[in-house]
Amino acid sequence: MPPIEEFENAITEKTKAILICNPGNPTGYLYTKSELETLRKIVLKHDLYLFSDEVYREFCYDGREVMSSMNLEGLEQNVVMVDSVSKRYSACGVRVGALITRNKDVFNAALRFAQARLSPPTLGQIASEAAIDTPDSYFEEVHKEYVARRDFVVEALNKMDGVFCPKPSGAFYCMAELPVDDADKFCQWLLESFNNQGHTVMLAPASGFYSVPELGKHQVRIAYVLKLESLEKAMECLDEALKVYPGRTI
């Protein structure tokens, strides 16, 4: 998390809330209890709301657990948590989720907005209701699978010449620093001009995840949501692409 001073310097009279994603997309970062308590102090000091996107909270690794912002003592009227079935049950197209708060004014305002708009698709609602009954055994298997995928991808990336990728603690994404002149150009080149035995790989340039695009100029986000066999082919493809990319920087 950025230093408190950076938060405070960014807060103006127009600031209404702080938004976090925990565990995070795109980095897979997991906020510590200390960091969340720091946010609590800032929120209370400036009378703000804390919007906490916790849709990846089941996906935490290495024995770590997410601390929900809903459990921050003294912040009960300031927290709005966002949840979704799309990540937990691998139903990304359904677009069914929830907005959770103990603040009755926020709840009533959100309800008025909901009543004024179209509802999610009927089939999506039916599927989401059924998904709630998914047994814990499903999540245990999913957790093991994502750990295996994460470990493989991170290890494979860090073995590539000039590539650095920290190991994420949650979600199913990682951010990798590549030895390329421009990640946007590299990602486009992969799709338009490169193939390895008839295959290529699609990456997400990191520039779109930063408020200052230059910060992500050499980074990409990788989602390890494929089966291990497919991830192995993807990493092999990426490794070969980096060896011949015209804008390689090392």
Buried (B, 14 or more C-beta within 10 A) or exposed (E): BEEEEEBEEEEEEEEEEBEBBBBBBBBBBBBEEEBBBBBBEBBBEBEBBBBBBBBBBBBBBEEEEBBBBBEBEEBEEBBBBBBBBBBBBEBEEBEBBEBBBBBEEBBEEBEEEEEEEEEEEEEBBEBBEEBEEEEEEEBEEBBEBBEEBBEBBBEBBEEBEEBBBBBBBBBBBBBBBBBBBBBBBBBEBBEEEBEBEEEBBEBBBBBEBEEEEEEBBBBBBBBBBEEEEBBBBBBBBBBBBBEEBEEBEE
